[in-house]
């Protein structure tokens, strides 16, 4: 009897042959699994590229604005009132347009002509006169923002091949725009208004500064509350709390709160902070309190994981040389765990920056024109501003929605990149 028969193997087959056959099958499964993983990654990158490409292609034009050059005559007959603050500045702008197109005589055509420039032009002229009253009586070239329809036309967002009845710009206005272009009176410039103004009903005057400042104040309140409370809670639970059923219950609840839908925290803020405590509605203070409740579980969990990553030998060495438990935590454990804690905090703040559902419940969906100057001023945040613009019917708000999304994504990318850099720079491997 040969060795194969003695070992219970079929005649003519050796153990090494069976092992090799199994190995080749295992290697094929591993290659298939690797192929599936690479395919999943490539598909994810493809969808992500499509998403980013779609947002950027729709929103990059919002960073430019069309301007029209008007030869403004600061007519003393119009600006000769005792108070220049109440002068008829829209009349000055309209007079300039009539002088440029003297053939326009009917009321309807005049209305269309006046609508080619933004109504902010009158406020621009008013500011110039108030700053330099000596320009009254002079004729000066002034670049004013074009109306949103003219802006969309110059950016190529209107299909001119469709019938006139299906366009927001008729043939008469197209002729006027062509004439202005021939006279070099139309120009596209960087849209500073988008970054320096608050919200507006007129797309060409709408900006994100109010929403950005609202997000800043809201995140400031969130950081000032959630960071110290989250670290203190994590340190107590990990280093000082006794291990019993009560601490187990607290840990389970913290882990559950991290998975609670964000709108539930909005309902809690509505019931507690607004209805019970009577805090101001649509204020960054209330928004920060709500986002603090939502962010705390994330910071606590990340901080506890960072504290657990510190080797026990550090604690034992500190206690062995006579340090108290508080000194051991504050002087040795906490500094070593701080990079991970900061990473978890930044990730939690990035999540808070992108939230809109809980803030909708506390009234931060209101139309806010003014730039907030404090924690109790009415304000909105960038995700809610995007939500408001996405619901607007004007075509110009579509590009501003995408542009604001680009700005929000840029902030989120910067915050997450900062978390990665901090982890790579300060992380210690034991």
WOJO-V348898 format. One line per field, one symbol per residue. phi: phi as a letter, one per 30 degrees, with the letter a starting at -180 (. if undefined). Layout:
BEGIN
phi = ???
END
This chain:
BEGIN
phi = .ddddddiceeiccddddddddddddddddddddddddddddddddddddddddddddcddddbbdbbdccdcddddcccddcddcdddeddddddddddbdddbdddddddddddcddddddddddddddbddddjccbdbdbdddddddddddiccddddeedccdcdddddddddddddchccacbdddedcccddadcedcdbcddddddddddddddddcdddddddddddddccdddbddddddddddddddcdeddddddddddcdcdddidddicedddddddddddeedddddddddddddddddddddddcjdddddeddcbddddddeddddddddddddddddbeddddcidcddccdddcadcddabbdddddddddcddddddddddddddddddddddddddddddddddcdccc
END
